[in-house]
């Protein structure tokens, strides 16, 4: 009954409903307090009363609800202290109390959960988490969790609360958790209250905690070094408090995707290790004693003066003499600088007069032909900017050369457009054909971060990766140069054959599958530090003139956004496609997520179908779901008919490759093979299948693996 026009108090008679599990009354106009009679509802596992006008204290008896998993009381007028009894709620995974009038301390008992909750308590409950990336007076906290049964995903875009709060990320899934360590909570939001204690060090014991938001309170003291014990922490917000002291160096061990420590009283140097120095300076600003990248550099420490009076006098005399000499020297310097400045101004005026008539405008258009950006390059100086190239023959290239090679980045040179920007075909003066990617504007990233990312990516060379040849910065614009791939992307070759004009037989598809696997394995296992692609899909597998697969856009997702770039509202409003299921419940990307996405690409090669297609799969299914459905019938029906038409004897080999795809698509990340094991076959449950042979085929994703020996043309079932 959320988001209606309900008014009045919550009726105590609700306690008479037998087996009440969900009490979800968000976004209404309810008043009064939480009725104590609800303590009788022992089966409650989801209480969500956010965005009402409820008041009074938060009742301690909530901690006695042994099945309670989600407690959301945000954006109300609750007063008093946070009940320590909430720590007795062993199943609590989601606690959102933001935007109330709570005071006092944060009870350390919140971290004392035993973590004994197992799958089954709230299994299969569909939900949607709308993450708020921007704070406003109308919308606070890190996001909104909504029960999602019987609601179409596309309807979320029209929700008034979504538009009001500018939710820019969406995660959908089912709450299925298993815990075996201390602290089962994954989400803790106590922001926008009046909490005035120190941060309890015990919060570092919350092993599974992913999001902690304590911002906009009155918290004081030092940031506990023990918080680094929350190893799965991905989002940490301690902004707008009164915290003192340095940022703990132990935070360098965390794999944070977002941090905000701004507007405190912190001091010292921002630790350079880990990810702390990769965040924009806005996350550290308004801390008068804090320094180090991305903030201004720290000043050298000055020596302490002696307490001896005689030495102090001599130092004062020496200091006075030094000041006098310094002033005299400064006068000479100032006089010389004035003369130089006058001459320089005269030269600039002449140059400006000569170049005024040569201002250059470049209109860049998207695939649809609509205006994407408009560059104004004053004079010819901008065109002489050199490309930072990783190959000697390209080191003399300038922006002017790229403008000429793309005909001013004209729409006729546009060959592709994606989530990171537009791609143009460019023919250089020496006849070499390259691809120029013009990135969309990178918010919050400075020149130093961009250059560091590019220098790292530019050093990565492998025959199954698209190499970065160079890059160029012009104001807010970013240009990247890559090798041009004759046949475009695997998505084009498989699903838009009229455009490319080639047909892939199984030998070519098998070669592409091997190449893509090699490229991913190199990123995961041979790069230091290891690189997570984060956006593996068929459009990011390019195909060269030899039908060799080249993985592209690796490293781009991290550069464009610190937090899970491809989990946006636009991509998750429909069918997820390539996104692994754990990304809906987690806030970090992993190599096993890449493995899942590779499994989807392998399914595309086997079936010839795209990952999402309402015509083939219906509105509620994708390619993975479609294959699951067909495993209950005749499994060979999932294969692209053109493959078996060319060679009917391929059935066994295709089944072997389907086995690998199924292993990569296991719902449990820990059971998926690594890309290295996919290549080497060292995992006993994933045999090397890059050759043909009459071997038993294991096609199982159940707890008890099944080895199936089968005759040709038999029907099989894959256990997902």
N, C-alpha and C positions, 0 to 999 in steps of 0.2 A: 504493500500500500504506500510505497514511497512516491514522492513528487505528486501529491494531490493537493487539495485545499482543506485538509483536516484541521480542525481547531478544537480547543478545549483540552482537558487533561486525558492522560492515558487511562482508560478504564481498568479498574482493579479486577473486573470480571474476566479479563483475558486469562487470568490464572486458572480459570476453570476449564480451559480448552485442554483436553487430554493429549499428551504427547507433543505439546507446542515446541517446535525446534527453532523456528525463525520468527523474529520480531523485527521487521524492517519497516520503519516509518520515517525515513529520511525526507527532507525537503517538504515539510508541512508547516503548520502554524501552531503546533502543540505547546501547551504551557503546563505549569505545575512541576511536580517532581516525579521521579520514577516510583511507581507504587510498590510498597514492600511486599504485597501479595504475590508479586512475580517470583519471589524467592521459592515458591512452591513448584515452579516449572523447572524441574531438574533436568529435563531433556534439552533445554535451550542451548544451542551452539552458535547462534548468530543473533546478536543484539545490535541493531544499527538505528540510532535515533538522531543522527546528525542533522544540522541545519534546521532546528526548531527554536523554540523560546523556553526551553526547559530550564529549571533553576533548582536551587538547593544543593546539598552535598551529594557526591557520588556514593551510593550505598555500599558499605563494606561487604554485604552478603553476596555481591556479584562474584567475589572470589571463591564462594562455596559452590558455584555451579561447575561441577567437575567436567562437564562436556563443553563449556564455553570456549569457542575458538576465536571468535571475532567480536570485539567490543568497540563500537564506534559511536562516540558521544560528542564529536567535534561541533564547533560553531553553535554553541548554546550559551547559557549563563550559569553553569555550574560553579559553585563556590566551595571554599574549604580546601582541605588537603587531599592528595591522591591517596586512597586507602592502601595501606601496606598489604591488606588481605588479598589484593589482586595477585600478589605473588604466589598465593595458594592455588591459583587457577592453573593447573598443570597443562591444560590443553591450549592455552591462549597463544595464538600465533599473530594476532593483529590487534594492537591497542592504539587507538587514535582519540586523543583528548584535546586536540589543538583548539585554539580560539575559544577559551572559556575564561573564568576568573579564578582559577585555581592558584593557591599560594602554598608557602611552606617548602618542604624539601621533596626531592625525588626519592621515593622509598627504595633502598637497596634490595628489598625483598623481591622486587620485580625480576631480579636475575636468579632467583632461587628455585625456579621451576625445575622439576625433575627431568623433564624432557622425555616422558614415557609415552607420549601420544603416538599412536600407530595409525596406519592407513585403515579407514573404515569409519572414523568418527564423523568426518565431514566429507567423505569421499563422494565424488561425482557432483558436488554442488557447483553449478556453473556461476561464474562471477565475471565482472569486468572491473579492472582497476584503471581509472582515468588519472593519469599523473599530471599534476600541475607544475609547469616549468616556470611560471612567472607569478610573483606575488602581487596582490592588489588588495585594496581595502575591502572588496567584496568577496575575495576568495583567498583563503590562507591554507597553510599546511601543504603536505607533499602530494596530496591526491585524494581521490574519492573511490571507495570500494562499494560496488553495487551488486546485489544479487541479480542474476541475469537470466533466469529461466523464463521461457515464453516471450522473450523480447528479441526482435530482429536487430542484428548488429548495426545495420544502416540507420536505424532510428536514433542511435546515440548521437549522430551528428546534428540532430535537430533538438537535442535536449537543451532547455533554457539554462540549466546549471552548467552544462559544458561550455556554452557560449559565454556565460558570465565569467567563468573561471579560466577561460583560455587553456583548457586542457590540450596539451600538444602530444601526449603519448597515450597509447591505449594498449592494455594487456588483457587478453581473455584466456580463460582456461578453467580447470577444475581444481579445487583445493585438495590435493592429495599429498600428504607429508608423512614421513617416517623420521623419528628423531631417536638418537641413542646417546646424545651428549647433553650436558647441562644447558638449560635455557632453550625453549622451543620457539620463542618469539622471533618473527622475521621482520615485523614493522612496528616501530615505536615513534609516535609523533605527539610530543607534549608542547609544541610551539605555541606562541602567542598566549601565554598565561602570565602569571606573576610569581613564578617559582624563584625563590631567593636563596637557595642553598648552594653548596658545592656539588659538582657532578660526582656521584658515587662511583668509586673505582670498580665496584662489583659489576657495573654494566659491561665491563670487558669480559665477563664470564658468559655472556650471551652468545654462544658459539654460532648460532644460526641467524643472528640478526643481520639484515641486509640494509635496512633504512633506519637511521636514527636522526630525528629532527628535534632539537632542543632549543632552536632559535627563538629570538624575541621573548626573552624572559629576563630575570634579574640575577642569573647565576653568576657566582663569583669564584675566586680561587684559581688554582692552576688546572689545566686540562690533564686528567690522569693519564699517565703513560700506560696504565693497564687497559685502556680502551682498545689498544692494538690487539688484545686477546680475542676480540670479536673478528675472527679471521675471515668471515664471509661478508663483512661490512663493505657496501658499495657506495652508499650515499650517507654523508655526514654533514649536518648543518648545526653549527653552534653560534651562528651570527647574532648580532645585536644582544649581547650580554655584557657582563663586567668581568670577563675572564682575564687572568693575568699570567705572566710568565711566558716561557717559550713554547713553541709547537713541539710536542714530544718527538724525538728522533725515531721512536718506535713506530710512528705512523708510516715510515718508509716501507715497512713490511706489508702494509695493506694494499690490496688491489682496488683502490678507490676509483670510481668513475665520476664522482662528484664530491666536492667539499666546499664549504662556505664557513670561513672563520672571520668574516669582516665585522667591523664595528664592535670591537672589544678593546681590551687594554693589553694586548699581547706584545711581547718584545723578543728580541733576539733574531737569529737568522733562520729563514725558511730552509728546512733540510733539503739538500739537493738530491738525495737518493730517492728511489721509488718514483711515484707519480706526482709528488707534491709540487714540483717545479713546472709541471706541464699545464697547470690550470691558469686561467686568466687572472690578472692582477686584481680584478674586481672581487675575487673571492677572499682577498687578504686585506683590502683597503680599510682605512679608518682604524688602524692599529698604530699609534704614534711611534712605538718602539720597534716595530717589525720591519725587517729589511731583507735584502737578498732576492734574487730573481723569483717571480716576475716583478717584484717591487724594486725600487732603486737599490743599488749596491750598498752594503754596509760600510760605514766609515771606519778607518783604522782606530784601534783603541789607543787612547792617549795615556801617558804615564801619570802616576799620582804624584802630587807635590809633596816635598819633605816637610815635616812639622818643625824643623829647626829654623829659628827666627833669622839667624845670620844668613843661612843659605837662601831663605825666602827673600831677604832684602837684596842680596846680590842678583838673584834671578829677576827681581823687579827692575833693577837698574839695567841689567843686560837686555831685558825685554823692551825697555823704553828706547835703548839705542837701536835695537833691531827694528822697532816700529818706525823710528825716524828714517833710517836708511831705506826701509821698505817703501815709505811714502815718497821719498825722493825718486827712487827707481820707478815707482808706479807712474809718477808725473811724466817722466820721459816716455814710458811705454804708451800712455794715453795719447800724448802728443803725436807719436808716430802712427798710432792706429787711426787717429782722426784724418791724417793726411791720406793714408791708404784707403779709408772708407770713401773719402771724397772722390778719389780717382776711380775706385771700383764702381761707384754710382754712375759716373759719367759713361763708363764702358757699358754697363747694363742698359742704360737708356738708349745707347746706340744700337745694341743688340735687339732690344725690344722693338724699336722702330723698324728694324730690318725684318723681324719675324712676325710682326702683328698680322700681316696678310697671309701668313702660312699656318694658321691654326688648322688642325686636322681633326675631323670628327669621324668616328667609326661607329656605324650602327650594326649591332649584333642581334640577329634574330633567331628565335627558336624554331623547332621543326614546323610548328604551325604557322610560321611567318609573322607572329606577333613580336613586338619589340621586347627584347630581353634586357638590353642595357645600351647605354649611349656613352661612348668614351670621348673625351675631349683631350687631345694631346697638344699642348701649347708648343708652337714652334717645331723645330726638328730635333730638339734635344731628346724628347721621349723616344723617338724612333731609333736613336742610337744606343738605347739601353741594350747591353749584351745579354745573351742567353747564358745562364749558368749550365754548361753542358758537361756530360760525363764521357764524351768521346771527343778526341782531338779535332777531327774534321768539322765538328759542329761548334767549336769554341769561339769562332769569329762571327757567328750568327747574331743578328740584332733583332729587336722588335720590328724594325722596318722590313727586314727580310721575311718575317712571319706574316706581316700585313700584306706584303706583295704576294706571298705564296698562297694565301687564302683569298685573294681578291678583296682585301679589306674585311675579312671574316664575313663574307657575303653568304646569303642563304643558299646559293648554288654550291658552295663548298661544304655545307653542313651534311654530315653523314650519319649522325646519331645524336641522341639526346637522352640523358638519364638522370638519376638522382643526384649526381655530383656535378653535372654541367653538360654543356654542348661539346660535340666533337666535330672538328673540321678536317677535311683532307687538304694537305698542303704539298705542293710540288716545289722543292727548293731549286735554286739556280743550277746546281750540279745535276739535276734530274732525279735526285732521291725523293721518294714519296714518304711522307711521315703523317702522323695524326697529331693534331693540336687539340688538347682539351682545355676549354675555358671554364674554370670552376665557378660554381655559384659562390656568392660572397660568403666567406668564412667568418662567422660571428665570433668575437671574443678571442681570436687568435692573432698574436702579434707577428712581426716579421721574423723574430728570432725563432719562435716555435715552428713557423712554416718552413724556414730554411733548414732547421734541424731535422724535421720530418723528411724533407726532400733529399737531404744529403744521405739519410739512412736508407730511404727507398732506392735512391740512385745507385747504391753500392750492391744491391741484390741482383745477381745475375744467375739465370738458369734457363735451359732451353725450353722449359714449359711455363715460363713466366714472361709477361710482356715487359720488357725493360723500359725504365724511365730514361730517356735520352738527355733531357734537360728541362729547365724551368725558367720562368721569367716573372718578375713582379712589377706591376705598374699601378701605383696607388693602391686601390683596393682590389684590383684585378689580379688574378693568378692564372698563368698559362703553363701547361705541361706538354712536353713533346714525347711521343711514343713512336715505335715502329708501326708502320701501316700494315694491317692484316687484310689480305686480298679478299677473303671470303666473309669478313665481318665476324659476327658472333655465332655461337652454336645455336642460339635462339633463332637467328635469321635463317641459318642453314636448315634447321629442322622444321620450323613452323612457318617460314615465309619463302618457300622454294622458288616462287615466281620471281622474287626480288633477286635472289642469288643465282638461280639457274643451275644448281647442281643437286644431285640425289645421292644421299649417303647410304651405301650398302653396309652390311654388318662389319666387314673388315675395317672400313673407315670409322664407324662408330666405336668399335672396340679400340682402335688406335687413339681416338679422342678421349675415351674413358681412361685409358692408361696415362695419357699425357696430363690430363687434369688431375689425376690422383698423384702423379709425380710432383706436379707443381705445388699442390697443397702440402704434400709430405715434406717438401723442401722448406716451406714456410714454417711448418710446425716443428720440425726436428733439426734442421740444419742452420737456421738463422739464430743469432744471439743478439738480443733476446728473441725468443720465439714470437712469431707473428701470427695473430688470429685474423683471418680474412674478414669475418663479420658479415659479408654480403655475397657469399658464394651462390651463384645461379648461372643458368645457361647463357644469359646475356653478358656475363663476365668471363666466359670461356671463349676466347677468340680463336679463329682458325686461319692458319697461314696458307700459302700456296701449296704446301706439301701435306695439307690436312693434318698438321701437327697442332695439338691444342696448346694454347697459351693462356694461363690464368691472368686476368687483368684486375686493376683497381684494388690490389692488396695494399693495406695500410691506409686507404682513403677514408674508410668509415671512421677510424679513430681520429683522423685529422679534421674531418668535417664536424664531428660532434663527439664530445667526450662520452656521452651516454647513448648506448644502443641505438645507433643511427637508424637502422632499418625497421625499428619497432615504432613506427609513427602511426598516427590516426588513419592516414590515408591508406597505408598498406594493410593495416589490421582491421579496417572496417569491413572488409570482405573476407575472402578465404586467405588464410595465412600463407599457403604456398610453400616457400622454402624455410620458413621459420620453425625451429625445433620447439617442441611443446614446453620444454622447461623454461624457455625465454618468457613465457606468459606468467610464470610464477617467480622468476628471478630477475635480477637487474644487472647481470653481467654476461658478457660473451665468453665462450670457451672454445677450445679446439674441437671438443666433441659436438658443439653446435655446428661447426664447419663440416664435420663428418656427416651429420644429419643432412645438411644442405647438399653435400656431394651425393648422398643417397638419392635425393630427389632428382638431381641431374642425371644420375645413372638410370633412374626410372624413365626419364624423358627419352634417353637413347634407346631403351628397350621397347617402349610403347609408342614412341613417336608423338606423344601427346604433351601439351603444355601443363605446367603444374596447377593452373587454375583455368577452368573453362566451364561456365554454367551450362553450356549446350551438352557437353559430354558427361559432366559430373553432377549437375544440379546446383542449386544455390548453396546447399549446405555441405558440399563435399569438395575435395580437391583430388589431385592425382593419387596421393598416398591413400586416402580413404577409398577411392575407386578401386585400387589394387586390392586393398583389404576385403572389399565387398566381393571381388571376383575370386578370391582364394576359396570362397565357400562353394564355388561352381567349378569351372574348368580353368585351371591356372594359366594354361597356354593361351587362353583367349585374351590375355592382357598384352601380348606381344604385338608389335607392329606387323600387320598382315603382309606388308611388302617385303619384310625380311624373310619370312618363311616361304613366300612366293618365289623369291630368288633362289633359296636353298632350303628345301624341306628338312634336310638333315641337321639344321642348326638348333633344333629344339632343345637338345640336351645342354648345349653350350649356353644358350640363352637362359635356361633355368639355373645354371651355375652362376651366372652374373646376377640373376634376380636374387639368389641367395645372398650375395654380397650386399646388394641394395637393401635387403631386409635387415641385415645385421647393422648397417649404417643407420637405419630408420628405427631402431629400438627406442621405445619411449623412455627407457632408463639410460641416461648418458653413460653410466659406468659400464654398461654392457656393450656399448658400441666399440668397435675396434678403433685403434688409432690409424691415421692415414699410413703410417709406416707399416703397420700390421696388414693393412689392406694390400699394400704393395708386396710385402715379403711372405705373407701367409704364415707368419710365426705363431699367430693365435690359432689354437686348435679348432676353434669354432668358426674360423674364417679361412678356408683353404685357398691357396693360390689358384685363381681361375683364369689366368691370362693365357692359358693354353687349353686345347681340347683334349678330351679323353673320357672313356667310359668309367666314371667313378661315381660312388654314391653321392647324392646331393642332400645336404643338410639345409632344410628351409624351416627354421624354427625361431620364434622369439618368445617362447614360453619358458617357464622356470625349468622344465625338464626338456632338454633338447632332444629332438627326434631325428634320427638318420633314416632317410627314405630311399629305398631302392625301388625303381619303378620301371615298368615297360613303357615304350614309346606310345604317345597318344593317351596316356592315362590322365585321370583327374587328380589334383592334389589340393591340399589345404595348407596355407601358411598361417602359423599361429602368431598373431600380433599381441 
